[in-house]
Amino acid sequence: MKTQEYIDLDEKYGAHNYHPLPVVLSKAKGVKVIDPEGKEYFDFLSAYSAVNQGHLHPKIVKAVRDQLDRVTLTSRAFHNDKMGMFLKKLCEFTGYEMALPMNTGAEAVETAIKAARRWGVEVKGVQNGKQEIICMEDNFHGRTLAAISMSSDPDSTVNYGPYAPGFIRVPYQDIKAIEKAVTPNTVAVILEPIQGEAGVVVPPEGYLKAVRALCDKNKMLFIADEVQTGFCRTGKRFAWEHENARPDIMCLGKALGGGVMPISAIVADHGVMKVFTPGTHGSTFGGNPLAGAVGIASLEVLEEGKLEENAERLGRIFRDEVAKIPCKKMVLVRGKGLLNAIVFEKGFEAWNVCLALRDAGLLAKQTHGNIIRFAPPLVINEKELREAIAIIRSVLEKI
């Protein structure tokens, strides 16, 4: 079958809840993907940063194959011989005392919200049903009802009411707005250390540290959604490390599964995680042995490849070189590590630029109309990065 035939099948039988770039991916390896006709592309989306370790990393693939011959699913009705080792590795990697495994990033966010609300009642003393969580405008925390109840994006929210109560939304990057929103019932502040879907919005230096201090002052939990920014993407293991603003709860996902399967978790210290007792939260697939094997391998690849250092060094090269490209419609290049974006003039339609990039051999996706996010697998080397920058230059110079 050819590319258009696959697209036609998707359009006929699939719900139209996405608007994908018209390209079909049938093979992948490392930082490259291939369509049914054999054309090769640089992958500069990395499945929204779920493929930090590169496509089909041999160590992760081997972990999958080895575990498939043993056991894949037990449920949490029983123990298995992989989950404990995985959680130990995850806690060592993140520096937290405990972890709770789930499957998707949205589930991790839901778990963090439930933890904060329960902590608010049992530790802070807020009356159940009165708990409030402060969230940010232009956030993206997933597609569940609780997540969209925090959202300010009409596409995510229209006609899905009634919405979950208890969320107070304030402008991102405005510490005074958070401070004004605090009440005795506030149990947590949740934010992305860098807003990905909003267009790779990097807050000013000191913002995360100020949020941390404000939470300490008011006995609130600081929840960092690191689903997209975590696991070395921004040049640190986690984006909060740029300011040493350690959150009370981290939401993790995407790259934890190494681009092979959905794996997510929250991590926190015992003082927060103790609110969960048998029967109060769970997941049939969370912590399954196949996920445990994959998760361990995925973390080891990040460590052994020193991928946070690679992301930091190559990210600087990317921003410096792309900023030099002569393009009158380009306003700025921003980001950290290998999570970056080109912002064009307001009203500019970046979709057509994405199509031109595709034709030139590089896949990236626009967000908010006039912004294109660039996030290649962290295993990319400098030679490959400069080849990709040359493609970007060839397209932008023609605008």
C-alpha positions in Angstrom: 0.0 0.0 0.0 1.0 3.6 -0.6 1.0 6.6 1.8 -2.3 8.0 0.6 -4.1 4.6 1.0 -3.0 4.4 4.6 -4.2 8.0 5.2 -7.5 7.2 3.6 -8.0 4.2 5.9 -7.4 6.4 8.9 -9.8 9.0 7.7 -12.6 6.5 7.0 -12.4 4.4 10.1 -10.8 6.6 12.7 -12.4 9.4 14.7 -11.2 12.8 13.4 -9.8 14.0 16.8 -6.4 14.7 15.3 -5.1 16.7 12.4 -1.8 14.9 11.6 0.8 16.0 9.1 0.1 14.1 5.8 2.9 11.6 6.1 2.8 7.9 7.0 5.6 6.3 9.1 6.3 2.6 8.6 9.8 2.1 9.8 12.2 3.9 12.2 15.6 3.7 13.7 17.5 6.2 15.9 16.7 9.7 14.8 15.2 8.7 11.4 11.8 7.5 10.2 10.8 6.1 6.8 7.5 6.2 4.9 6.0 3.4 2.8 7.7 4.7 -0.4 11.1 4.5 1.3 11.7 8.2 1.9 13.7 9.0 5.0 13.0 11.9 7.4 14.6 13.4 10.5 12.2 13.0 13.3 12.1 16.3 15.1 9.0 15.6 17.2 10.1 12.4 18.9 6.4 11.4 19.6 6.1 14.6 21.7 9.3 13.6 23.5 8.4 10.0 24.2 11.3 8.8 22.0 14.2 10.5 23.8 16.3 7.4 23.6 15.8 7.2 19.8 13.6 4.8 17.8 14.1 1.1 18.5 17.1 1.5 20.8 18.7 -2.0 20.9 18.9 -2.2 24.7 15.2 -1.3 25.1 14.2 -3.7 22.3 16.2 -6.5 23.9 14.5 -5.8 27.3 11.1 -6.2 25.6 12.0 -9.4 23.8 13.5 -11.0 26.9 10.5 -10.1 29.0 8.0 -11.4 26.4 9.4 -14.9 27.0 8.8 -14.6 30.8 5.6 -12.8 31.9 3.9 -9.6 30.7 0.9 -8.9 32.9 0.0 -10.0 36.5 -2.2 -7.1 37.7 -1.5 -5.6 41.1 -3.4 -8.5 42.7 0.0 -10.1 42.9 3.6 -9.1 43.1 5.9 -9.5 40.1 9.6 -9.7 39.9 10.2 -6.6 37.8 8.1 -3.8 39.4 10.1 -3.4 42.6 13.4 -3.2 40.7 11.9 -0.7 38.3 10.6 1.5 41.1 13.9 1.3 42.9 15.7 2.4 39.7 13.2 5.2 39.1 13.5 6.5 42.7 17.3 6.5 42.4 17.2 8.3 39.1 14.8 11.0 40.3 16.0 11.3 43.9 12.6 10.6 45.5 11.7 8.1 48.1 8.7 6.4 46.5 7.0 6.0 43.1 3.5 5.0 42.0 3.4 3.5 38.5 0.6 4.1 35.9 0.5 4.0 32.1 -0.1 7.4 30.5 1.0 11.0 31.3 -2.6 12.0 31.8 -2.9 9.2 34.4 0.1 10.5 36.2 -1.5 14.0 36.4 -4.7 12.5 37.7 -2.7 10.6 40.3 -0.9 13.7 41.4 -4.2 15.6 41.7 -5.7 12.8 43.8 -2.6 12.7 46.0 -2.7 16.5 46.6 -6.4 16.5 47.4 -6.1 13.6 49.8 -3.0 15.2 51.4 -4.9 18.4 51.8 -7.5 16.7 53.9 -5.4 14.3 55.8 -2.2 16.4 56.4 -3.1 20.0 55.9 -6.6 19.7 57.4 -8.7 21.2 54.6 -12.4 20.0 54.6 -13.0 17.4 52.0 -14.7 19.0 48.9 -13.1 22.4 49.6 -9.6 21.6 48.3 -8.2 24.0 45.7 -5.4 23.5 43.2 -3.8 26.5 41.5 -3.0 25.9 37.8 -1.6 28.0 34.9 -3.2 29.5 31.8 -2.2 27.9 28.6 -1.3 24.7 30.4 -1.5 21.2 28.9 -1.9 18.3 31.4 -3.7 15.8 29.2 -7.2 15.1 28.0 -9.1 13.7 31.0 -11.9 15.7 32.5 -9.8 16.9 35.4 -7.0 17.9 33.0 -9.3 19.9 30.7 -11.0 21.5 33.7 -7.6 23.2 34.2 -7.2 24.1 30.6 -7.7 27.5 28.9 -7.7 26.0 25.4 -11.2 26.1 23.8 -10.4 23.1 21.6 -9.8 21.0 24.8 -12.8 22.3 26.7 -15.8 23.3 24.6 -19.0 21.2 25.2 -17.3 18.9 27.7 -19.1 20.3 30.8 -19.8 20.1 33.6 -16.1 20.6 34.5 -14.3 19.4 37.6 -14.3 22.0 40.3 -11.5 23.0 42.6 -9.1 24.5 40.0 -8.0 28.1 40.2 -6.3 29.3 37.0 -3.7 32.1 36.9 -1.3 33.5 34.3 1.9 31.5 33.8 5.2 33.2 34.8 3.4 35.5 37.3 4.3 34.6 40.9 2.2 37.5 42.3 -0.9 36.0 40.6 -0.3 32.7 42.3 0.2 34.5 45.6 -3.1 36.4 45.3 -4.9 33.1 44.5 -3.8 31.3 47.6 -6.5 30.6 50.2 -6.6 28.4 53.3 -8.0 25.7 51.1 -5.2 25.7 48.6 -3.5 22.3 48.7 -1.2 22.5 45.6 0.2 24.5 42.7 0.6 22.5 39.5 2.6 23.7 36.5 4.9 22.6 33.6 8.4 23.9 34.2 8.4 24.7 30.5 5.1 24.8 28.7 5.4 22.5 25.8 2.0 22.6 24.0 1.8 26.4 24.5 4.9 26.7 22.3 7.9 25.9 24.4 7.3 28.8 26.8 10.4 29.1 29.1 9.6 31.0 32.3 12.0 33.7 33.6 14.9 32.6 35.8 13.8 32.4 39.4 10.2 31.7 38.7 10.3 28.0 39.7 12.3 28.8 42.8 9.8 31.4 43.8 6.9 28.9 43.3 8.8 26.5 45.5 9.2 29.1 48.2 5.6 30.2 48.1 4.4 26.6 48.5 6.7 26.2 51.5 5.4 29.4 53.1 1.7 28.4 52.7 2.0 24.6 53.3 1.1 23.7 49.7 2.4 21.0 47.5 4.4 21.9 44.4 3.5 19.6 41.5 5.7 19.7 38.5 4.3 18.1 35.3 7.5 16.8 33.7 5.8 14.4 31.3 7.3 16.2 28.3 10.2 18.1 29.9 11.6 15.2 31.9 14.2 12.5 31.3 17.0 14.7 29.9 15.0 16.6 27.3 15.9 20.1 28.5 19.6 19.5 29.2 19.0 18.3 32.8 17.4 15.1 34.0 14.4 17.2 34.9 13.6 20.8 34.0 13.2 21.9 37.7 16.9 21.2 38.2 17.7 24.3 36.2 16.7 26.3 39.3 17.1 23.6 42.0 13.4 24.0 42.7 12.5 20.4 43.8 8.8 19.7 43.6 6.9 17.7 46.1 5.4 15.5 43.3 6.6 14.9 39.8 4.4 13.7 37.0 6.4 11.4 34.7 5.6 9.6 31.4 6.5 9.6 27.7 10.2 8.8 27.6 9.9 6.6 30.6 8.6 4.0 28.1 11.5 4.4 25.8 9.3 4.9 22.8 8.1 1.3 23.1 5.1 1.3 25.4 3.1 3.7 27.6 4.6 3.9 31.1 4.0 6.7 33.6 4.4 7.4 37.3 4.4 10.0 40.0 7.3 10.2 42.4 7.2 11.8 45.8 8.6 11.4 49.3 6.9 9.2 51.9 5.2 12.2 53.6 3.0 12.7 50.4 2.8 9.1 49.2 1.6 7.8 52.5 -1.9 9.1 51.7 -2.4 6.2 49.3 -3.6 3.0 51.2 -4.8 -0.3 49.7 -7.9 0.3 47.6 -7.6 4.1 47.3 -6.0 4.2 43.8 -4.9 1.7 41.2 -4.4 0.5 37.7 -4.6 -3.0 36.2 -1.7 -2.4 33.9 0.3 0.0 36.2 3.6 -1.6 37.2 3.2 -4.6 34.9 6.4 -6.7 34.5 6.9 -5.8 30.8 6.7 -2.1 31.7 9.2 -2.7 34.5 11.7 -4.3 32.2 11.3 -1.5 29.6 11.4 1.2 32.3 14.7 0.0 33.7 16.3 -0.2 30.2 15.0 3.2 29.3 16.5 4.8 32.4 19.8 3.0 31.8 20.0 4.3 28.2 19.6 7.9 29.5 22.4 7.4 32.0 24.8 5.5 29.9 24.5 7.8 27.0 24.8 10.9 29.2 21.9 12.2 27.2 21.2 15.3 29.4 24.7 16.5 28.5 24.1 15.9 24.8 20.8 17.7 24.9 22.4 20.7 26.6 25.3 21.0 24.2 23.4 20.4 21.0 20.5 22.5 22.1 22.7 25.6 22.3 24.0 24.8 18.8 20.5 24.5 17.5 19.2 27.8 18.9 22.4 29.7 17.9 22.4 28.4 14.3 18.6 28.7 13.7 18.5 32.2 15.0 21.0 33.2 12.3 18.8 32.1 9.5 17.5 35.1 7.5 13.7 34.9 7.7 11.6 38.0 8.0 8.6 36.1 9.4 10.6 34.6 12.3 10.4 36.4 15.6 12.5 34.4 17.9 14.0 31.0 18.7 13.5 29.7 22.3 13.9 26.6 24.4 16.2 24.6 26.7 18.2 21.6 25.7 16.6 19.8 22.8 13.1 21.2 23.4 13.0 24.3 21.2 10.6 26.3 19.1 10.6 28.9 16.3 8.0 31.6 16.9 6.8 33.3 13.7 4.7 36.6 13.5 1.2 36.4 14.8 -1.2 35.4 12.1 1.5 33.5 10.2 0.4 29.9 9.3 3.2 27.6 10.2 1.4 24.5 8.9 2.7 25.3 5.4 6.2 25.5 6.8 5.8 22.0 8.3 4.7 20.7 4.9 7.8 22.3 3.3 10.0 20.8 6.0 8.4 17.4 5.3 9.1 17.6 1.6 12.7 18.6 2.5 13.1 15.5 4.8 12.4 16.7 8.3 9.2 16.2 10.4 8.1 18.8 12.9 4.7 20.0 14.0 3.2 23.4 14.6 1.4 24.5 17.7 -0.8 27.5 18.3 -0.7 28.2 14.5 2.4 30.3 14.4 4.9 28.2 16.4 6.9 25.1 15.4 8.3 22.8 18.0 11.6 21.0 17.3 12.5 18.1 19.6 14.7 15.4 18.1 15.6 12.2 19.9 18.4 12.9 22.4 20.7 10.4 20.8 21.1 12.7 17.8 24.8 13.6 17.1 26.2 16.9 16.0 26.7 15.9 12.4 23.0 14.8 12.2 21.9 18.0 13.9 23.8 20.2 11.5 22.3 18.3 8.6 18.8 18.9 10.0 19.6 22.6 10.6 20.6 22.9 6.9 17.2 21.5 6.0 15.5 24.0 8.2 17.6 26.8 6.7 16.7 25.8 3.2 13.0 26.1 4.0 13.0 29.3 6.1 15.1 31.2 3.6 12.4 30.7 1.0 9.6 32.2 3.2 
